[in-house]
Amino acid sequence: MEVIIVDENELERKVNEFRKNGKDRIHVLTDFDRTVTKAFVDGKKVQSIISIIRDGSYISKDYAKKAHELFEKYHPIEIDSDMPLDEKKKFMDKWWREHFKLLIEYGLTKSDIERAVKSPLIQLRHGSEKFLYELNKNEIPLVVLSSSGLGGEPISMILRNNMVDYPNIEIVSNTYEWDRNGRAVGIKEPVIHVFNKDEVSLKGLPIYKELLERPYILLLGDSLGDLGMVEGFPYKEVIKVGFLDNGFGDLSKYKEVYDIVIAGEGDFSEVNRILKEILD
């Protein structure tokens, strides 16, 4: 793991601003897959929660084959740092919708998700439990804004399985429509993918008014698209921390937009250090 602080003076200025305004003026905005969770487990690359379903035998071989074909087609576009964002958005929207259609066609159920989240390949990054504990202890709201192909339910399950499903956590993600037997029959709009988080409004959240009173944001992400999470929000200051695991992006691009880049198979030690500095 390598911690890269892009501009130490600027980071120190931001930390001092956060500290001066106090914890009651702060909230945290984070991605989930490969941000809170590990991107590598025992040397195996773990793309996302949906990749567990895609790579396992939870639904059917036909589903897995077609889902892999979609991945091979669209993933190179997702990680192409030279393609214009507007163009990427169109491809990602198409990928997500085609994959949702596949999952519904092949009969995704809630029990499939419950089994998938128990996979040993889904692990929280070391130190993230401490981070979540400290946020809850200090009553700092945490908003998870995720483009998960399985929606928000598995995120809740994973947090619960790790005993960190604290009441200060709000989850915004894709939402399935289920029939009475727990089978997916549709997906609610808007569809959230990795590059349209700038278009997702937090205004519908029960805690939105409280967030407005907390305009100092600690943002955690693992892609360039995650910076869009703060678009449209009247923030005063943002500290941006990006996780860049091997093979997932271009370091030079990350350094252009993040204050801190945690490169390699990183943990939450630097994030916890920053939080401690802010709260001390």
N, C-alpha and C positions, 0 to 999 in steps of 0.2 A: 504494500500500500504506500502511495505517495500523496502527501497533502500539499497542494499548490495554492498559496495565497497570492492572488493576482496583483493586488496593490495593498500592501500592509498598512500604509497610512490611511487609505480610504476605508479599509475594514475597521481600523481602530476608531475612526470618526463615527462610523455607523454604530458600532458597539456602544460607544459613549452616548450616542443619541438614544439608543434603546434603553440603556441603563438610567439615563437622566429622566426619561419619561415614565419609567416604572413598568412592572409586569402587567398592571391593569390596562396598559395601552398596547399590548402585544397580542398577536395571534400567529399561529403556524399554519402554513398551507403546504401540503405535501402530496406528491404522487405516491403510489403504493408499490406496484411491481418493479423490482430492481432498484427501488429507492429504500423502502422499509424492508423489503425482502432481499435475500442474496441473489446475485446474478449467476454465481457458480456454487455448486454443492458437490463436494468430493471430486472436483475437476470437471464436472459436467455442467455445461451451460444451461441455465434455466431462463428461458425467454420471458415467461409470464405464467400466471395461474392458468390461462387458457392453454398454454403449451402442455401442461400436465394432461389435460383432456385429449389434446391432439396427439400426443406421443404415447398415451396409454391405451388400454383396452376397455375404456369406460363406455363407449357407445358402439361403434362397429368398425370393421376394417375398411369398409367403403368410405365412411365418414373420415377416418384418419388419412386415407389416401388423398381424398379431395381437399382436405384441410391443409395437408402438406403441399399440395400443388399450389394452393393460394399463397402459402407462406413463401415458397420458392419464387413465386411471381412478384409478390409485393414487398417482401422484407428488404431486398436490395434497394428499392425506392425509399423505404423508410429511413435507411441509414446513409443514403446518398446526401452528403453535406453540400453538394454543389447544385442540387435541383432547387429551383425557386419554391418558396413555401406554399404559395397559392396553388401551384401545380401538384405539389405533394398532397395537399389537403384533399384534392379531388380523388387521387388514387387511394388514399387511406380511407376515405368515406366509402368508396366502392368495395375495398377489401373487407371492412367491418360489416357492411350490409350483406355481402355475399357469404361471409362466415356465419353471421346470425341466421341467414336463410338455411344454410347447411345444418346448423345445430338444431333448428326447429324441425327441419325435414327428417332428420335421423333420430328425433325423439329425446332431446336433452331433458333430463328430469332433475328435480331438486336433490334426489338421492345420489345422482351422478356427481353433483357438486360436493355434497357432503363427503363422499368417498375420496374425491380428488384432493380436497384440502388436507386430508390426512397423509398425503404423500410425504415421504421423508425428504423429497426434493424441495419442498416449500419450507424455508427457514428464514426467520427474521435476521437481519444483520446484527452482528454482535454489538451490544451497547444500545440497541434501539429500545429494549424493554426499559432500561434506565431512563432514557430520554422521555418515553411516554409516561413513565411514573412521575418524573419531575414536573412535566407539564400539568398533569392532573393534580398533583400536590399543590402546585402554585395557581391552580384554576385558570390556566391559559388554554383557550380553545384551540383545538386542532381540527382543521378541515382536510379530509382526504379527498382529492379530486382525481379520480381514476378513470382511465379509458378501458378498463378491464372488459374483455369479451364475455366474461361470465357475470358481469354486473357487480353490484355492491354486496350481495349476500355472502359470497365466499370471503370477502375482506372481513366482514363481521365475524364469520366463523373462525378465520385464522387468528384474529385478535382474541376471540374468546378462548380458543384452544391454547393460546399462549398466556392466558390470564391477564391480558392488557386491554380488555374492552371497557375502557373507562368512560364515564358519563360526559366528559368534555370533548369527545370525538364525534364529529359529524362526517358522514360519508356521502359524497356525490359521485354517482357512477351511472353506467347504463342500467336500465331496469327492464326485466322480462315481464311479460304477462303469462300467468300460469293457469292451467285448467284445474278442476277440482282434484285431479289425480296427481298434481305436482309436475305436470309436463308442460314444457315451454310451448306457447302458441303464438307469441308475438313479442315485439320489442317496442318500447315506448320511445317517442321522440323527446328531446333530440338525441341522436346517436353521438356519443362522445368517442372520439379517437385521439391518438397521441398528438395530433397537430391542430386540433380545433378547440383546445381548452380556453383560448382567448375569447371564444364565442359562448362559453358556458356561463350563465349568470348564477351568482350565489344569492340573488335577491329573494328567492323562494325559501331559503333556509329559515327555520324558526329563530336562529340566533343572528340573523343578518344585521339587525339593529345593534346588537352587541358588537359585532365585527366592525361596524362603522365607528364605534368608540375606541377601536383598537387598530389604528392605522399604521402601526409598526409591524411589519411582516417578516417572519423567518420563513423563507421558501426553500423547499427541498425537492430536487428532481433528478432525473437521470437522462433526460433528453433535451434537445434545444427547444422542443415544443412545450416543455413544462414551464418555460418562462411566461407563456401566455396565460398562466393561471391568475396572474395579478391584473390582467388587462381589464379596464373598465372599473376597477376598484379605486376609490379615492385614498390611496395610501400616502403616507408621509415619507416612509423610508422602507427599503427592502434589503435584507441580507440574503444573498442567493448562494445556495450550496448545491453543487452538482456532483453526482456520483458517475464516474466514467470507468466502467469495467472494460477489460481488454476485449477489443473487437466490436465495441458498441458505438464508436463515434470518433471524431477528430478532436484531439486535445486542443489544437489552436483555436478551433471554433468555440469550444467550451470556455476557454480563457477569455474570449471576447465578451461573454455574456454573464458568466458566473463570478462571484467574488472569491469563492473557494471551490477548487476542483479536487475531489478525492478520487485519485486514479488507482487502477489495479483493483484487487478484491478488497474493497474498503469496508471499514466499520464505522460506528457512530462516535468514536472517541473524540474527533475534532468537533463534531456537532455538539456533543456534551460539554466540551471545553468552552465553546462559544456561549452556550446557554448558561453555564456557570458564571462566566464573566458578566453576562447581562444581568443575572439575578443577584450577584454579590453586591 
